[in-house]
Amino acid sequence: MDLPVLREALEFSGIGLRLELIILVLSLCYLVFWLFQKVFPNALFGEDSEYAGYIYNAMGVVFSLVFAFVTVLVWQNYNGVSDAIAKEASTLNNMYRLFSAFPPEIDSKGKAALKTYTKTVVEEEWPLLSKDQFSIKAYKELIAVEEIVIHLQPQNVGQSNVHQQMLRLVADATELRRSRVYNARFALASPAWLGLISSSMLFLFFSCLFKMKSAKTHFLLILFLGLTIVGVMYFLILYIHPFLGPMALDPGPLGNLLKLSWVY
């Protein structure tokens, strides 16, 4: 499910994104703070509203647990995609090396097909991943590599063993590619993300409804609470899409195959 607002936010640099979040969150908080302190003072919780304080503390605990759970999910998804890319590059490299066990014409044909596929992934498919899309051309080129492997005709026991390894590796490469394409999306669905944002705002707004002797102290407490929540939201937004934004994963492992490992 697409999230246009998050896509636009991730177009900013790391610092720009954080400043945007700080301005947005604190502006909303202080608007609510001003409205209730100046316009609707009768709706505020008085200094003797002990139960409101208890509820506020309970909200903080529940909110922290939910936020921690979501943060771990997003971080694990990001790391999982990063590991899958490294494994995909390693699998393709192993296939490339094993083609050397076959006659020169098969060796050159198989290696050329792998190079073509990898180049298409790096140059054409990678930009599409940020849009939750994939390259049909790259998919067809991987199928072409698979067909070469399937139609190999081993001439001896050694080649037969290598062929079995190649069949396993091409299946692994296909699965790793599928995993990369499938995970080229937001780690949280729109309802979960919007629910998290609304919970954050509710928690912050609730902090504006207390009546304190010092408005300056109240103002500073809201500031620190808002900055803390912005810090966690900033982390979530950076890593919520593995192929979009300042922390987007690059095709480095695959690109290094073309530039370094497969040069000769």
NORGI-V358785 format. One record per residue. RES is the residue in three letters. SS is DSSP state (H for helix, E for strand, - for the rest). Layout:
# NORGI-V358785
res={RES:RES}
ss={SS:SS}
This chain:
# NORGI-V358785
res={MET:ASP:LEU:PRO:VAL:LEU:ARG:GLU:ALA:LEU:GLU:PHE:SER:GLY:ILE:GLY:LEU:ARG:LEU:GLU:LEU:ILE:ILE:LEU:VAL:LEU:SER:LEU:CYS:TYR:LEU:VAL:PHE:TRP:LEU:PHE:GLN:LYS:VAL:PHE:PRO:ASN:ALA:LEU:PHE:GLY:GLU:ASP:SER:GLU:TYR:ALA:GLY:TYR:ILE:TYR:ASN:ALA:MET:GLY:VAL:VAL:PHE:SER:LEU:VAL:PHE:ALA:PHE:VAL:THR:VAL:LEU:VAL:TRP:GLN:ASN:TYR:ASN:GLY:VAL:SER:ASP:ALA:ILE:ALA:LYS:GLU:ALA:SER:THR:LEU:ASN:ASN:MET:TYR:ARG:LEU:PHE:SER:ALA:PHE:PRO:PRO:GLU:ILE:ASP:SER:LYS:GLY:LYS:ALA:ALA:LEU:LYS:THR:TYR:THR:LYS:THR:VAL:VAL:GLU:GLU:GLU:TRP:PRO:LEU:LEU:SER:LYS:ASP:GLN:PHE:SER:ILE:LYS:ALA:TYR:LYS:GLU:LEU:ILE:ALA:VAL:GLU:GLU:ILE:VAL:ILE:HIS:LEU:GLN:PRO:GLN:ASN:VAL:GLY:GLN:SER:ASN:VAL:HIS:GLN:GLN:MET:LEU:ARG:LEU:VAL:ALA:ASP:ALA:THR:GLU:LEU:ARG:ARG:SER:ARG:VAL:TYR:ASN:ALA:ARG:PHE:ALA:LEU:ALA:SER:PRO:ALA:TRP:LEU:GLY:LEU:ILE:SER:SER:SER:MET:LEU:PHE:LEU:PHE:PHE:SER:CYS:LEU:PHE:LYS:MET:LYS:SER:ALA:LYS:THR:HIS:PHE:LEU:LEU:ILE:LEU:PHE:LEU:GLY:LEU:THR:ILE:VAL:GLY:VAL:MET:TYR:PHE:LEU:ILE:LEU:TYR:ILE:HIS:PRO:PHE:LEU:GLY:PRO:MET:ALA:LEU:ASP:PRO:GLY:PRO:LEU:GLY:ASN:LEU:LEU:LYS:LEU:SER:TRP:VAL:TYR}
ss={-:-:-:H:H:H:H:H:H:-:-:-:-:H:H:H:H:H:H:H:H:H:H:H:H:H:H:H:H:H:H:H:H:H:H:H:H:H:H:-:H:H:H:-:E:-:-:-:-:H:H:H:H:H:H:H:H:H:H:H:H:H:H:H:H:H:H:H:H:H:H:H:H:H:H:H:H:H:H:H:H:H:H:H:H:H:H:H:H:H:H:H:H:H:H:H:H:H:H:H:H:-:-:H:H:H:H:H:H:H:H:H:H:H:H:H:H:H:H:H:H:H:H:H:H:H:H:H:H:-:-:-:-:-:-:H:H:H:H:H:H:H:H:H:H:H:H:H:H:H:-:-:-:-:-:-:H:H:H:H:H:H:H:H:H:H:H:H:H:H:H:H:H:H:H:H:H:H:H:H:H:H:-:-:-:E:-:-:-:H:H:H:H:H:H:H:H:H:H:H:H:H:H:H:H:H:-:-:-:E:-:-:-:-:H:H:H:H:H:H:H:H:H:H:H:H:H:H:H:H:H:H:H:H:H:H:H:H:H:-:E:-:-:-:-:-:-:-:-:-:-:H:H:H:H:H:H:H:H:H:H:-:-:-}
